[in-house]
Amino acid sequence: MNFSESDNQKINIENSSISLYIKREDLLHPFISGNKFRKLKYNLIQAKKENKDTLLTFGGAFSNHILAVAAAGNANGFKTIGLIRGEELEAKIDDNPTLKKAQDFGMNFEFISREKYREKNSFDFKEHIKEKFGDVYVIPEGGTNDLAVKGCEEILSQEDEKFDYVCCSVGTGGTVSGIINCSKSSQQVLGFPALKGDFLREDIRSFVTKSNWDLVTEYHFEGYGKVSIELIQFINEFNQKYKIPLDPIYTGKMVFGVLDMIDKNYFPEHSKILMIHTGGLQGVDGMNKKLKQKKQLQININD
Ligand SMILES: *Cc1c(COP(=O)(O)O)cnc(C)c1O
């Protein structure tokens, strides 16, 4: 894979002294999206070192990580196996744009029940994987491990030292951990969890050495994968205004939060803020299918 630096794009906000930029990590690759690209880099190198020919990982129905592993495996000569949460999905691959694309990249699936999926980190399940699939390279759900954090330490460039705040969406916390590790102590890193729950702080602490960070927990929109009409309208208007597509699961919620906080004068005057666009746009088709079924407003980021 070719690792380049991504560009920062300015977001003009009227009547404000704040200077706001967004780092377009979403443009690194169409399917190995943003941070998943960073998280896989050193894992692929390690898998090659260990002479593994197969990558195995876990994910839900619309997982950015599943598709990223399928595409990265395909591009780098690995076979890939996805253990997917939900047995009912097996019959619906053709209706699921994420799984369909992953399959086109050669990924093989095993569909497992939600109960079994919860046990995926247990000793017994690890033995089951060894027995069934042999000596595979296992990447955890969401892709977060030490090597993933190391990859995410390459998101910020030297030029980014001028920012006072770096804002990033949080799922498992691997990406924000890498950003914290490569930030300057004079910078403040704000993570915006896309899900409810306070366990993330501990997880992040286990990966970082610095304390110049905090979590903003007000912008999860009722939980992981949940969206509101307000959020969809925001994403559509943001795209119309700035020509920047946002995904509804992660980056859309974080950008909504940052703009809301600017509105509420959370940031001191003349602050320089960098938001990280971590990608995830492959998931928009799947989300739109669900919204259409419910006859709700859909995401429109194609123009
Ligand atoms: C997975 C993902 C995240 C969350 O990353 P973590 O390292 O799990 O915190 C954020 N944004 C996008 C677009 C993602 O796909």
The ligand as a MOL file (V3000), in Angstrom:
LIG
                    3D

  0  0  0     0  0            999 V3000
M  V30 BEGIN CTAB
M  V30 COUNTS 15 15 0 0 0
M  V30 BEGIN ATOM
M  V30 1 C -13.6120 2.5790 12.6830 0
M  V30 2 C -13.8230 4.0140 12.4560 0
M  V30 3 C -13.6300 4.9710 13.4650 0
M  V30 4 C -13.2670 4.5860 14.8690 0
M  V30 5 O -11.9230 4.2190 14.9940 0
M  V30 6 P -11.4060 3.5590 16.3240 0
M  V30 7 O -9.9520 3.3910 16.0960 0
M  V30 8 O -12.1000 2.2330 16.4530 0
M  V30 9 O -11.7290 4.4360 17.4520 0
M  V30 10 C -13.8070 6.3020 13.1700 0
M  V30 11 N -14.1920 6.6850 11.9400 0
M  V30 12 C -14.4070 5.8050 10.9590 0
M  V30 13 C -14.8750 6.3170 9.6420 0
M  V30 14 C -14.2280 4.4430 11.1700 0
M  V30 15 O -14.4490 3.5800 10.1730 0
M  V30 END ATOM
M  V30 BEGIN BOND
M  V30 1 1 1 2
M  V30 2 1 2 3
M  V30 3 2 2 14
M  V30 4 1 3 4
M  V30 5 2 3 10
M  V30 6 1 4 5
M  V30 7 1 5 6
M  V30 8 2 6 7
M  V30 9 1 6 8
M  V30 10 1 6 9
M  V30 11 1 10 11
M  V30 12 2 11 12
M  V30 13 1 12 13
M  V30 14 1 12 14
M  V30 15 1 14 15
M  V30 END BOND
M  V30 END CTAB
M  END
